[in-house]
Structures are given as structure tokens and as C-alpha cells.
Amino acid sequence: MKALSPAPEPQTVSSDMKAIYDFLSQKVDVHGARLAPELIDQFVEVVTPIAVSYTHLRAHETPE
């Protein structure tokens, strides 16, 4: 099976996700409140890229 694009290197992904985590950890709203660490963890988990097969991608297409 041929990959559609090269998978990112794990160390790159983890350093990118750490940078996002660190950035969000420092964000403060107008009332001086910070984001809850649990919300940051969930966000980082959702935006972390994972490799999937072409077949998996096709399974999620909307029918024509």
C-alpha cells in the first residue's frame, strides 16, 4: 500500500504537541483564568496526527 503523504516523524509530532500544550498553558482570558489542564490534554490528543490507511479514509467518505 502506498502512503498518500509521508508520516510525520514521532519526535516532530511530540515536540509540536508539546509546543501547543505549552502555548495553551500560558493563555489567560480577560478574567485572568487559565485553561484547565484536562481541556488542554483533550485538545492536544484530538489534534495529534496519526497515520491511517487509504482504505480507512475511504470508509469515512460521504456517498455520492
N, C-alpha and C positions, 0 to 999 in steps of 0.2 A: 504494500500500500504506500502510495506517495503522499507525503505531507503537503498541505496547501501552503504552509509557510514554516520556516524553521522555528522550533520550540525555543522559548527563551531559556537562557542558562539559569539554573536554580539559584545560584548566588546573586545574579542580577535581579531576579524576581524578589528574593528575600530582602535585598538591600533597598529596592524600590518600595516594597511594602513597609519596611522599617521607616523609610523617609516619610511616607504618607502617614504612618502611625505617629511619628514624632511631630509632624506638622499639625495634625488634628489635635494632638495632646496639648499643644500650645495655644490653640484657638480659644478665644474668650468672647462671649456675647456682650451686648450692651450693658447687661446687669452684672458683669464680672463672673458669670458662671462658665464653667468648662464642660466639655462633652464628657459623659460618663464613659469610663474605660471599657465597659461592656459594649457600648454602642460603637466605639472605635474598633474594638475587636471584630464585631459583626461586619462592619463596613469593610475592613481590610480583608476579611475572609471572602466576602462577596466579590470584591474587585480583583482578587488574586487570580491571575490567568492559569488555566490548566489546559493541558493538551487533550484534545478529543479527536476521534476519527471522523473521516468524511461521512461514513455511514451514520454516525451519531448525529452529525449536523443535519444530514438529510432527513433523519427521523423527526426533527423538530420544524421542518418547513411547513408552511401553510399550503394546503392543497390548491391546485389551480382550478 
